[in-house]
Amino acid sequence: MPNPSAEGASKSLNKTITEVMKFLEDSGDRPNAGLRPFLHEKIGDLAERWYRRGFSRGHIQSRKAFLSDSTVPRTLDYSCTRTLSPKQVRDIDLRSTYPKKKKAPKK
């Protein structure tokens, strides 16, 4: 006889996985078993995406703040290790390049 609470947990995990994958625009396959570790992986993907965006955003804001004396380099590279989801430690290589300012066309 199937365990009704396990079935409910599976539905809940599947619903959460669907929402996270939709947000990530990830149309990949999902496993039939081991949903919890798979969800943790997807949460880690989501956290890494936000972490990367925050890094780039910080670079742009820093550059704007110090543009007058050019103390912020146009390209930043950084490697780190972060725990982004339960039981997941990831090595993340970050690179942010501030776009070159477009020159006005000559008349």
LUMNU-143033 format. One record per atom (N, C-alpha, C): residue in one letter; chain; atom name; x, y, z. Coordinates in steps of 0.1 Angstrom, whole numbers. Example, Ala and Ser with C-alpha at 12.3 -4.5 7.8 and 13.67 -1.06 7.14 Angstrom:
<votors>
+------+-------+------+-------+-------+-------+
| rest | kette | atom |    px |    py |    pz |
+------+-------+------+-------+-------+-------+
|    A |     A |    N |   132 |   -57 |    78 |
|    A |     A |   CA |   123 |   -45 |    78 |
|    A |     A |    C |   132 |   -33 |    78 |
|    S |     A |    N |   128 |   -22 |    71 |
|    S |     A |   CA |   137 |   -11 |    71 |
|    S |     A |    C |   129 |     0 |    79 |
+------+-------+------+-------+-------+-------+
</votors>
This chain:
<votors>
+------+-------+------+-------+-------+-------+
| rest | kette | atom |    px |    py |    pz |
+------+-------+------+-------+-------+-------+
|    M |     A |    N |     8 |   -12 |     0 |
|    M |     A |   CA |     0 |     0 |     0 |
|    M |     A |    C |     9 |    12 |     0 |
|    P |     A |    N |     7 |    22 |    -9 |
|    P |     A |   CA |    15 |    34 |   -10 |
|    P |     A |    C |    13 |    43 |     2 |
|    N |     A |    N |    23 |    50 |     6 |
|    N |     A |   CA |    23 |    59 |    17 |
|    N |     A |    C |    17 |    72 |    12 |
|    P |     A |    N |     5 |    76 |    17 |
|    P |     A |   CA |    -1 |    89 |    13 |
|    P |     A |    C |     7 |   101 |    16 |
|    S |     A |    N |    14 |   101 |    27 |
|    S |     A |   CA |    22 |   113 |    30 |
|    S |     A |    C |    34 |   114 |    20 |
|    A |     A |    N |    40 |   103 |    16 |
|    A |     A |   CA |    51 |   103 |     6 |
|    A |     A |    C |    46 |   108 |    -7 |
|    E |     A |    N |    34 |   104 |   -11 |
|    E |     A |   CA |    28 |   109 |   -23 |
|    E |     A |    C |    26 |   124 |   -23 |
|    G |     A |    N |    21 |   129 |   -12 |
|    G |     A |   CA |    19 |   144 |   -10 |
|    G |     A |    C |    32 |   151 |   -10 |
|    A |     A |    N |    42 |   145 |    -4 |
|    A |     A |   CA |    55 |   152 |    -4 |
|    A |     A |    C |    61 |   152 |   -18 |
|    S |     A |    N |    59 |   141 |   -26 |
|    S |     A |   CA |    63 |   141 |   -40 |
|    S |     A |    C |    56 |   152 |   -48 |
|    K |     A |    N |    43 |   153 |   -46 |
|    K |     A |   CA |    36 |   164 |   -54 |
|    K |     A |    C |    41 |   177 |   -50 |
|    S |     A |    N |    44 |   180 |   -37 |
|    S |     A |   CA |    49 |   193 |   -33 |
|    S |     A |    C |    63 |   195 |   -39 |
|    L |     A |    N |    71 |   185 |   -38 |
|    L |     A |   CA |    85 |   187 |   -44 |
|    L |     A |    C |    84 |   189 |   -59 |
|    N |     A |    N |    76 |   182 |   -66 |
|    N |     A |   CA |    74 |   184 |   -80 |
|    N |     A |    C |    69 |   198 |   -84 |
|    K |     A |    N |    60 |   203 |   -76 |
|    K |     A |   CA |    54 |   216 |   -78 |
|    K |     A |    C |    65 |   227 |   -76 |
|    T |     A |    N |    73 |   225 |   -66 |
|    T |     A |   CA |    84 |   235 |   -63 |
|    T |     A |    C |    95 |   234 |   -74 |
|    I |     A |    N |    98 |   222 |   -78 |
|    I |     A |   CA |   108 |   220 |   -88 |
|    I |     A |    C |   103 |   227 |  -101 |
|    T |     A |    N |    91 |   225 |  -105 |
|    T |     A |   CA |    85 |   231 |  -117 |
|    T |     A |    C |    86 |   246 |  -116 |
|    E |     A |    N |    83 |   252 |  -105 |
|    E |     A |   CA |    84 |   266 |  -104 |
|    E |     A |    C |    98 |   271 |  -105 |
|    V |     A |    N |   107 |   265 |   -98 |
|    V |     A |   CA |   121 |   269 |   -99 |
|    V |     A |    C |   127 |   267 |  -113 |
|    M |     A |    N |   124 |   256 |  -120 |
|    M |     A |   CA |   128 |   254 |  -133 |
|    M |     A |    C |   122 |   264 |  -143 |
|    K |     A |    N |   110 |   267 |  -141 |
|    K |     A |   CA |   103 |   277 |  -149 |
|    K |     A |    C |   111 |   291 |  -148 |
|    F |     A |    N |   113 |   295 |  -136 |
|    F |     A |   CA |   120 |   307 |  -133 |
|    F |     A |    C |   134 |   307 |  -140 |
|    L |     A |    N |   141 |   296 |  -139 |
|    L |     A |   CA |   155 |   294 |  -145 |
|    L |     A |    C |   154 |   293 |  -160 |
|    E |     A |    N |   142 |   291 |  -166 |
|    E |     A |   CA |   140 |   288 |  -180 |
|    E |     A |    C |   148 |   275 |  -183 |
|    D |     A |    N |   147 |   265 |  -175 |
|    D |     A |   CA |   154 |   252 |  -176 |
|    D |     A |    C |   143 |   242 |  -180 |
|    S |     A |    N |   144 |   237 |  -192 |
|    S |     A |   CA |   135 |   227 |  -197 |
|    S |     A |    C |   141 |   213 |  -197 |
|    G |     A |    N |   151 |   211 |  -189 |
|    G |     A |   CA |   158 |   198 |  -189 |
|    G |     A |    C |   149 |   188 |  -182 |
|    D |     A |    N |   154 |   175 |  -182 |
|    D |     A |   CA |   147 |   164 |  -176 |
|    D |     A |    C |   148 |   164 |  -161 |
|    R |     A |    N |   139 |   158 |  -154 |
|    R |     A |   CA |   140 |   156 |  -140 |
|    R |     A |    C |   139 |   142 |  -137 |
|    P |     A |    N |   145 |   138 |  -125 |
|    P |     A |   CA |   145 |   123 |  -122 |
|    P |     A |    C |   131 |   119 |  -117 |
|    N |     A |    N |   129 |   105 |  -117 |
|    N |     A |   CA |   117 |    99 |  -112 |
|    N |     A |    C |   118 |    97 |   -97 |
|    A |     A |    N |   130 |    96 |   -92 |
|    A |     A |   CA |   133 |    94 |   -78 |
|    A |     A |    C |   144 |   104 |   -74 |
|    G |     A |    N |   146 |   106 |   -61 |
|    G |     A |   CA |   156 |   115 |   -56 |
|    G |     A |    C |   153 |   130 |   -59 |
|    L |     A |    N |   140 |   133 |   -57 |
|    L |     A |   CA |   136 |   146 |   -60 |
|    L |     A |    C |   142 |   157 |   -51 |
|    R |     A |    N |   144 |   154 |   -38 |
|    R |     A |   CA |   149 |   163 |   -28 |
|    R |     A |    C |   163 |   168 |   -32 |
|    P |     A |    N |   173 |   158 |   -35 |
|    P |     A |   CA |   186 |   163 |   -40 |
|    P |     A |    C |   185 |   171 |   -53 |
|    F |     A |    N |   176 |   167 |   -62 |
|    F |     A |   CA |   175 |   174 |   -74 |
|    F |     A |    C |   170 |   188 |   -72 |
|    L |     A |    N |   160 |   190 |   -62 |
|    L |     A |   CA |   155 |   203 |   -59 |
|    L |     A |    C |   167 |   212 |   -53 |
|    H |     A |    N |   175 |   206 |   -44 |
|    H |     A |   CA |   186 |   213 |   -38 |
|    H |     A |    C |   196 |   218 |   -49 |
|    E |     A |    N |   198 |   209 |   -59 |
|    E |     A |   CA |   206 |   213 |   -71 |
|    E |     A |    C |   200 |   225 |   -78 |
|    K |     A |    N |   187 |   225 |   -80 |
|    K |     A |   CA |   181 |   236 |   -87 |
|    K |     A |    C |   181 |   249 |   -79 |
|    I |     A |    N |   179 |   248 |   -66 |
|    I |     A |   CA |   180 |   259 |   -57 |
|    I |     A |    C |   194 |   265 |   -57 |
|    G |     A |    N |   204 |   256 |   -58 |
|    G |     A |   CA |   218 |   261 |   -59 |
|    G |     A |    C |   220 |   268 |   -72 |
|    D |     A |    N |   214 |   263 |   -83 |
|    D |     A |   CA |   215 |   270 |   -96 |
|    D |     A |    C |   209 |   284 |   -95 |
|    L |     A |    N |   197 |   285 |   -89 |
|    L |     A |   CA |   190 |   298 |   -87 |
|    L |     A |    C |   199 |   307 |   -79 |
|    A |     A |    N |   204 |   302 |   -68 |
|    A |     A |   CA |   212 |   311 |   -59 |
|    A |     A |    C |   225 |   315 |   -66 |
|    E |     A |    N |   231 |   307 |   -74 |
|    E |     A |   CA |   243 |   311 |   -82 |
|    E |     A |    C |   240 |   321 |   -92 |
|    R |     A |    N |   228 |   320 |   -98 |
|    R |     A |   CA |   224 |   330 |  -108 |
|    R |     A |    C |   223 |   344 |  -101 |
|    W |     A |    N |   216 |   344 |   -90 |
|    W |     A |   CA |   214 |   357 |   -83 |
|    W |     A |    C |   228 |   362 |   -78 |
|    Y |     A |    N |   236 |   353 |   -73 |
|    Y |     A |   CA |   250 |   357 |   -68 |
|    Y |     A |    C |   257 |   364 |   -80 |
|    R |     A |    N |   257 |   358 |   -91 |
|    R |     A |   CA |   264 |   363 |  -103 |
|    R |     A |    C |   259 |   377 |  -107 |
|    R |     A |    N |   245 |   378 |  -107 |
|    R |     A |   CA |   239 |   391 |  -110 |
|    R |     A |    C |   243 |   402 |  -100 |
|    G |     A |    N |   243 |   398 |   -88 |
|    G |     A |   CA |   247 |   408 |   -77 |
|    G |     A |    C |   262 |   412 |   -79 |
|    F |     A |    N |   270 |   403 |   -83 |
|    F |     A |   CA |   285 |   406 |   -85 |
|    F |     A |    C |   286 |   416 |   -96 |
|    S |     A |    N |   279 |   414 |  -107 |
|    S |     A |   CA |   280 |   423 |  -119 |
|    S |     A |    C |   274 |   436 |  -115 |
|    R |     A |    N |   263 |   436 |  -108 |
|    R |     A |   CA |   256 |   449 |  -104 |
|    R |     A |    C |   265 |   457 |   -95 |
|    G |     A |    N |   272 |   450 |   -86 |
|    G |     A |   CA |   282 |   457 |   -77 |
|    G |     A |    C |   293 |   463 |   -85 |
|    H |     A |    N |   298 |   456 |   -95 |
|    H |     A |   CA |   309 |   461 |  -103 |
|    H |     A |    C |   304 |   474 |  -110 |
|    I |     A |    N |   292 |   474 |  -116 |
|    I |     A |   CA |   287 |   486 |  -123 |
|    I |     A |    C |   286 |   497 |  -113 |
|    Q |     A |    N |   280 |   495 |  -102 |
|    Q |     A |   CA |   278 |   505 |   -92 |
|    Q |     A |    C |   292 |   511 |   -87 |
|    S |     A |    N |   301 |   502 |   -85 |
|    S |     A |   CA |   315 |   506 |   -80 |
|    S |     A |    C |   321 |   515 |   -91 |
|    R |     A |    N |   320 |   511 |  -103 |
|    R |     A |   CA |   326 |   519 |  -114 |
|    R |     A |    C |   319 |   532 |  -115 |
|    K |     A |    N |   306 |   533 |  -114 |
|    K |     A |   CA |   300 |   546 |  -114 |
|    K |     A |    C |   305 |   555 |  -103 |
|    A |     A |    N |   306 |   549 |   -91 |
|    A |     A |   CA |   310 |   557 |   -79 |
|    A |     A |    C |   324 |   563 |   -81 |
|    F |     A |    N |   333 |   555 |   -87 |
|    F |     A |   CA |   347 |   559 |   -88 |
|    F |     A |    C |   352 |   563 |  -102 |
|    L |     A |    N |   342 |   566 |  -111 |
|    L |     A |   CA |   346 |   569 |  -125 |
|    L |     A |    C |   355 |   581 |  -126 |
|    S |     A |    N |   353 |   590 |  -117 |
|    S |     A |   CA |   361 |   603 |  -118 |
|    S |     A |    C |   376 |   600 |  -116 |
|    D |     A |    N |   380 |   590 |  -108 |
|    D |     A |   CA |   394 |   588 |  -107 |
|    D |     A |    C |   399 |   575 |  -112 |
|    S |     A |    N |   390 |   567 |  -119 |
|    S |     A |   CA |   394 |   555 |  -126 |
|    S |     A |    C |   400 |   544 |  -116 |
|    T |     A |    N |   396 |   543 |  -104 |
|    T |     A |   CA |   402 |   533 |   -95 |
|    T |     A |    C |   395 |   520 |   -96 |
|    V |     A |    N |   385 |   518 |  -104 |
|    V |     A |   CA |   378 |   505 |  -105 |
|    V |     A |    C |   382 |   500 |  -119 |
|    P |     A |    N |   388 |   488 |  -120 |
|    P |     A |   CA |   391 |   483 |  -133 |
|    P |     A |    C |   379 |   479 |  -142 |
|    R |     A |    N |   380 |   480 |  -155 |
|    R |     A |   CA |   369 |   476 |  -163 |
|    R |     A |    C |   365 |   462 |  -162 |
|    T |     A |    N |   374 |   453 |  -159 |
|    T |     A |   CA |   371 |   439 |  -158 |
|    T |     A |    C |   375 |   434 |  -144 |
|    L |     A |    N |   366 |   427 |  -137 |
|    L |     A |   CA |   369 |   421 |  -124 |
|    L |     A |    C |   368 |   406 |  -125 |
|    D |     A |    N |   378 |   399 |  -120 |
|    D |     A |   CA |   378 |   384 |  -119 |
|    D |     A |    C |   378 |   381 |  -104 |
|    Y |     A |    N |   371 |   370 |  -100 |
|    Y |     A |   CA |   370 |   366 |   -86 |
|    Y |     A |    C |   366 |   352 |   -86 |
|    S |     A |    N |   373 |   344 |   -78 |
|    S |     A |   CA |   370 |   330 |   -76 |
|    S |     A |    C |   367 |   328 |   -61 |
|    C |     A |    N |   356 |   320 |   -58 |
|    C |     A |   CA |   352 |   318 |   -44 |
|    C |     A |    C |   345 |   305 |   -43 |
|    T |     A |    N |   343 |   301 |   -30 |
|    T |     A |   CA |   336 |   289 |   -27 |
|    T |     A |    C |   324 |   293 |   -18 |
|    R |     A |    N |   312 |   289 |   -22 |
|    R |     A |   CA |   300 |   294 |   -14 |
|    R |     A |    C |   291 |   282 |   -13 |
|    T |     A |    N |   284 |   282 |    -1 |
|    T |     A |   CA |   273 |   272 |     1 |
|    T |     A |    C |   260 |   280 |    -3 |
|    L |     A |    N |   254 |   275 |   -14 |
|    L |     A |   CA |   243 |   282 |   -20 |
|    L |     A |    C |   230 |   275 |   -17 |
|    S |     A |    N |   230 |   263 |   -13 |
|    S |     A |   CA |   219 |   254 |   -11 |
|    S |     A |    C |   223 |   244 |    -1 |
|    P |     A |    N |   213 |   238 |     6 |
|    P |     A |   CA |   216 |   228 |    16 |
|    P |     A |    C |   225 |   217 |    11 |
|    K |     A |    N |   236 |   214 |    18 |
|    K |     A |   CA |   245 |   203 |    14 |
|    K |     A |    C |   252 |   205 |     1 |
|    Q |     A |    N |   253 |   218 |    -4 |
|    Q |     A |   CA |   260 |   221 |   -16 |
|    Q |     A |    C |   270 |   231 |   -14 |
|    V |     A |    N |   282 |   228 |   -18 |
|    V |     A |   CA |   293 |   238 |   -18 |
|    V |     A |    C |   298 |   239 |   -32 |
|    R |     A |    N |   298 |   251 |   -37 |
|    R |     A |   CA |   302 |   253 |   -51 |
|    R |     A |    C |   314 |   262 |   -53 |
|    D |     A |    N |   322 |   259 |   -62 |
|    D |     A |   CA |   333 |   268 |   -66 |
|    D |     A |    C |   327 |   277 |   -77 |
|    I |     A |    N |   329 |   290 |   -75 |
|    I |     A |   CA |   323 |   299 |   -85 |
|    I |     A |    C |   334 |   308 |   -90 |
|    D |     A |    N |   335 |   308 |  -103 |
|    D |     A |   CA |   344 |   318 |  -110 |
|    D |     A |    C |   336 |   329 |  -115 |
|    L |     A |    N |   339 |   341 |  -111 |
|    L |     A |   CA |   331 |   353 |  -115 |
|    L |     A |    C |   339 |   362 |  -124 |
|    R |     A |    N |   333 |   367 |  -133 |
|    R |     A |   CA |   339 |   377 |  -142 |
|    R |     A |    C |   329 |   388 |  -146 |
|    S |     A |    N |   332 |   400 |  -144 |
|    S |     A |   CA |   323 |   411 |  -147 |
|    S |     A |    C |   331 |   421 |  -155 |
|    T |     A |    N |   326 |   424 |  -167 |
|    T |     A |   CA |   332 |   434 |  -176 |
|    T |     A |    C |   322 |   445 |  -178 |
|    Y |     A |    N |   327 |   457 |  -174 |
|    Y |     A |   CA |   318 |   469 |  -176 |
|    Y |     A |    C |   319 |   473 |  -190 |
|    P |     A |    N |   307 |   475 |  -197 |
|    P |     A |   CA |   307 |   478 |  -211 |
|    P |     A |    C |   314 |   491 |  -214 |
|    K |     A |    N |   321 |   491 |  -225 |
|    K |     A |   CA |   328 |   504 |  -229 |
|    K |     A |    C |   317 |   514 |  -233 |
|    K |     A |    N |   320 |   526 |  -229 |
|    K |     A |   CA |   311 |   537 |  -232 |
|    K |     A |    C |   311 |   540 |  -247 |
|    K |     A |    N |   299 |   540 |  -253 |
|    K |     A |   CA |   298 |   543 |  -268 |
|    K |     A |    C |   301 |   557 |  -271 |
|    K |     A |    N |   309 |   559 |  -281 |
|    K |     A |   CA |   313 |   572 |  -285 |
|    K |     A |    C |   302 |   578 |  -294 |
|    A |     A |    N |   299 |   591 |  -292 |
|    A |     A |   CA |   289 |   597 |  -300 |
|    A |     A |    C |   294 |   598 |  -315 |
|    P |     A |    N |   285 |   596 |  -324 |
|    P |     A |   CA |   289 |   596 |  -338 |
|    P |     A |    C |   294 |   610 |  -342 |
|    K |     A |    N |   304 |   611 |  -350 |
|    K |     A |   CA |   309 |   624 |  -355 |
|    K |     A |    C |   300 |   629 |  -365 |
|    K |     A |    N |   298 |   643 |  -365 |
|    K |     A |   CA |   289 |   649 |  -375 |
|    K |     A |    C |   297 |   656 |  -385 |
+------+-------+------+-------+-------+-------+
</votors>
